Amino acid sequence: MNIFRLIGDMSHLLAIIILLIKMWKTRSVAGISGKSQILFALVFTTRYLDLFTSFVSIYNTCMKVFFITASYFTLFLMYHKFKATYDSNHDTFRIEFLVVPVGGLSFLVNHEFAPLEILWTFSIYLESVAILPQLFMVSKTGEAETITSHYLFALGSYRALYLLNWIYRYYFEGFFDLIAVVAGVVQTILYCDFFYLYITKGKCCFVSHAFFILSASLSYLSPPKFYVFVQINCIHHVQQ
């Protein structure tokens, strides 16, 4: 395991811990998209079914179990324990518009037409767009709590670091997974405007210069309408 993957995994772990601590300490799930959390639970469930068929390492198994357990515990907090604080009026993204096309694509474009491989491919495609309901919710409310911003930044950092992991593996191990790389690029692009505003408005205590350049560069690849759409709403939040 290289350093980029390790830090990426820790960033992913941190994002989930931040989210759970936020919910538990405030006894509220306000500002969190339940739709995105449903998609993430679906991502982890379909990706880690190989827990029952293969063993890689203790680290790998523990991480898989944690992500699956944490995703369903998050849904329990959102839709049961703290249900009264859930803002369903603003969490209105139609997730079927993501799940159905992604499901079809995973059958058409995969490495091998086998059940577990198709489910893994489905999870990769779905993860790339699973954050859209959360970004859509932030755009509708025009604001995001500081802790929610930290959660989004850590989650976006995880995927950006995985891009560096794939670059490293390509040059030093000769490994290249086109499906994972393309999905990862799409996912990182969705975070780019948020990254830029998060960093420039001082919401991050420390971010490396190289990571800032990566995020700023990728933001130029995002669709113009989406770029303006997200930026206007983020600026509105920062000015409050």
N, C-alpha and C positions, 0 to 999 in steps of 0.2 A: 504494500500500500504506500503510495506516495503522499507527500505533505499536503498537496492540494486537496486530495480526496479526504484525508483525515480532518483538515480544517473545515472542509465543506460539510462533512458529517457532523462535526461539532456545532457548526452554525445551524444546521437543520435541527439538531437536538435542542440547541438554545432557543430557537424560534418556538418550538412546541412548549418548552418549559416556561418561557415568557408568557405565552398565551394562557397556559393552565394557572400559573400564579396570578395573572391579572384577573381571571375569572373567580378564583377562589378567594383572593384577598378583598376584592370589591363586591363579592357576592352578586356579580352582574355579568351579563354577556352582551351588554349594549355596545354597539359599534362593530360586532363580529358577525360575519356572514355565515349563517348556518348552512347555506347552499354550498359555499366553498368547503366547509368542513365535511359535508356529506361526500363531496367529490374526492377529497383527500382520503377519507375512510375507504372509499371505493378503490382508489389508487393503491393503497397499501394492501388491501385485501386481495386484489387480483395479482399484484406483483409478488407477494410473498407466500403464495400457495406452495412454493417449492420447499417451504419449511418441513413439509411432510414427505418430501421425496429426496432431498439432498442436504448434505452438511458441508459448509465451507470452513467455518471457524466459530469459536465461542463468541468473538466480537460480532461477527456477521449475524449470528442467530439472536444474540441479545438485542441488537439494534432493530432487527425485524420485529421481534416480539414487542419491543417498546413502542415502535411506531404504530403497530396495529392496535395495541392496547390503549395508547394515548388518544388515538383518533376516535375510538368508540367511547372512551371516557369523556372526551370533549363533547361529543354528541349527546351523551347522557346529561352533562351539565347544561347544555344549551336547550335541549328539548324536554327536560324533566325538572332537574333540581332548581335551575334559575330561569325557567321558562317565562316567568312573568316579566323579566327584563329584556327578553329577546325582541328586537325591533323588526318584526315581520313585515311591517308596512314599507320599509325601505329595502328589505332583502327580497327583491322581486325578480331577480334574473332567472330566465327560463333555462334551467340546466339541461333539459332534454335536448335543447339545440346544440349542446356540447356533447352529451353522451351518445346520442344516436349517430351523428357523423363520425365521431371518433371510433365507435364500435364498428361501423362499416369500413373505415379506413384500416383498422387493425386486421380485418379479414383479407383485405386486398393487398396491403403492403406489410409484410413481416419476413422474418428470417426463415421460418419453417412453419408449414401449415399443420401445427399440432396444438392441442388444447392449451397447455401451459404456456407455450410460446406466443400464442395469440393473446392470451390474457396478459402476459408480460408486456407485449407490444401495446395493447389497449391502455395499460397503466402508464406507460411512457407518454403516449399521445395525450391522455387525459390530464396528466400532471402538468403538462405544458400550458394548459388553459384553465386549470382548476382555480386559479386565483382571480379570474375575471369577475365572478359574483362579488368578491370582496372589494375589488377596485370599483365596480359598478355601484356598490352600496356607498362607498366613500364619496363617489362623484355625486350621488343623489343627496346625501346629507351635507356635503360641502365641508366636512371636517373629519378628523380622526384623532382619537386620544393619543397622547405621547406614547403610551405603552403599546398601542396598536401599531403605531409607526415603527417602533423598535421590532415588533414581531414581523412586520412586512419586510423590513430591511434585512433581518437575519435570514428570513426565508429566501429572499432574492439573492442574498450573498451566497447561500448554499449552492444555488444553481449556477451562479457565475463562477464560483470556485471549481465546480465540476467541469466547466468548459476548459479551465486551465488543466484540470486533471486529464481530460481527453487529449489535449495538445501534448502534454507530457508523455502520455502512454503511446501516442502515435510516433513521437520522435525517439523514445527510448525503449519501447516494447513492440513497436510495429503493430499496435492494436488500433482499430478504427471501426466504430459502430455508427453507421450513417443515420440510422433511425434515432438513436439516443442523442447524437450530436445536433441534428436538425431540430428535434423537439426541445433540446436544451437551449438552443439559440432563440427559438420562438419564445420560450418562457422568460429568458433573460431580457429580451426586448420589451416584454410587457412591463417589466419592472424599471426600465431605464429612466423614465421621466421621474419616477418616485425616488430612485437612487440619487439623481442629480439634485433635486430639491432638498432631499433629506440631508445630503452632505453640505450643500452651499448655505443652508439655513442653520447650520450648527447643531443639528440633531444627533450628530455622531461624534463621540469623543476622539476616536482614532480610526482613520481609514488610510490604508497605504496609498501612496501616490500612484502606483501601478494600477491598483484596483479602480481608482478614480478615473484614470485615463480609459480603462476598459469600459466602464459604465457610460462615460460621456461619449465615447466613440460609438458604442452600440446604439445610443439614443438617436443618432442620425439615421439609423436604419428603420426606425419605427414609422408606421404610417402617419402622415401629416395630421389627419383628422384626429387620430387617437392621441397624438402628441399634444395638440392644442387642448383637447378634451380633458386629459389628465392634468396638464400643467395649470390650466386655469383654476381647476378645483383645488389642487394642492396649494397654489399661491393664496387662494382664498382662505384656506385653513391656516397657513402660516401667518397671515396678516391679522387673524382674530386674536 
